[in-house]
Amino acid sequence: MHEMTLAISAIKSVIEFAGDNGIDEIDTVVLEIGELSLVVPQYMEDAFYAAVPGTMLEHTKLRMDIVPGNGVCRECGRVYNIIEHRGRCPRCGSESKDILSGEEFNIKELLVPEDGPD
Amino acid sequence: MLRTIEIKESVFADNNREAASLRAELREKGLFLLNLMSSPGSGKTTTLVRTLEALRGEMRIGIMEADIDSDVDARTVQAAGAKAIQLHTGGMCHLTAGMTRQGLEALGTEDIDLAILENVGNLVCPAEFDTGASRSAMILSVPEGDDKPLKYPLMFTVCDCLIVNKMDVLPYFDFDYDAMCERARKLNPGIEIIPISARTGEGVEKWAGWLRDQVRSWKEA
């Protein structure tokens, strides 16, 4: 269950960022989770909502954008989804590849209420 | 209306910064910290006891045993003559740099040259969290199988040294040592691989030699 540590770490970073930038309300935190990262989105969601009570993110929503785990075959150059094809190039069958995307676990962005003209 | 503020920072960034600052302090103090990882039952504690015997009289060693609960391992290494503390992670499957720093403070580092962190027995999460250690090593034992580099690639990628333990039982298992080494080196070409048997003592001197060299070069740098 490393999701709890990561959720707490993400929440801490977001609160710090908000403090540094004078943001007092956040509607949505957007996390970017790669398919090849060892983070399970469902667990992350549970951990996030379990950890926010009592913080400024108590009523903030969580959105998770999943980044596909893509690689490029070192033998034939084909770009393919590593999860879908179980790590094996669908064209030539080689397992040798360079990972292009899908290892990230980032705080992508924050959605904050626009200052109204009132 | 909502406004989007782009951040694009890794959630690991916070831990990575803390780890880098801990590593810099250790370098300053001349204290070497080894992060030792493996799955449960690979023989970490037995290997540690052998390591203590091999380095006895040469350097002062302190050990931090991380476990979800219990102090069985700390008592075992204390009996072997090391200064040791038990870190309870309270259900966490890994240690962060912050927890490692707290552990070092509790252990007390003034009178030691080498601190060894026995991480939680798990090949997944500990690989993701930089503890701030000078070097990382892992133990894979023969009964676990030669396919582990394929199943837990990150662990094999982040370690500087791979100890292959329980070599004495190799004849009884379908463990292809050369294939395992090839898989590990494919992930991490620079990894040092040292076969040992903590039970018989075979190979322990080579492992202790690797560790001795690492501690020496860390202190000199």
Chai-1 contact restraints between the chains, C-beta under 6 A:
chainA,res_idxA,chainB,res_idxB,connection_type,confidence,min_distance_angstrom,max_distance_angstrom,comment,restraint_id
A,M1,B,C93,contact,1.0,0.0,6.0,A-B,restraint_1
A,H2,B,C93,contact,1.0,0.0,6.0,A-B,restraint_2
A,H2,B,H94,contact,1.0,0.0,6.0,A-B,restraint_3
A,H2,B,C125,contact,1.0,0.0,6.0,A-B,restraint_4
A,L6,B,V11,contact,1.0,0.0,6.0,A-B,restraint_5
A,S9,B,V11,contact,1.0,0.0,6.0,A-B,restraint_6
A,S9,B,D14,contact,1.0,0.0,6.0,A-B,restraint_7
A,A10,B,V11,contact,1.0,0.0,6.0,A-B,restraint_8
A,S13,B,D14,contact,1.0,0.0,6.0,A-B,restraint_9
A,D27,B,L2,contact,1.0,0.0,6.0,A-B,restraint_10
A,F105,B,V11,contact,1.0,0.0,6.0,A-B,restraint_11
A,N106,B,K8,contact,1.0,0.0,6.0,A-B,restraint_12
A,N106,B,S10,contact,1.0,0.0,6.0,A-B,restraint_13
A,I107,B,I7,contact,1.0,0.0,6.0,A-B,restraint_14
A,I107,B,E9,contact,1.0,0.0,6.0,A-B,restraint_15
A,E109,B,T4,contact,1.0,0.0,6.0,A-B,restraint_16
A,E109,B,I5,contact,1.0,0.0,6.0,A-B,restraint_17
A,E109,B,E6,contact,1.0,0.0,6.0,A-B,restraint_18
A,E109,B,I7,contact,1.0,0.0,6.0,A-B,restraint_19
A,L110,B,I5,contact,1.0,0.0,6.0,A-B,restraint_20
A,L111,B,L2,contact,1.0,0.0,6.0,A-B,restraint_21
A,L111,B,T4,contact,1.0,0.0,6.0,A-B,restraint_22
A,V112,B,R3,contact,1.0,0.0,6.0,A-B,restraint_23
A,E114,B,M1,contact,1.0,0.0,6.0,A-B,restraint_24
A,E114,B,R3,contact,1.0,0.0,6.0,A-B,restraint_25
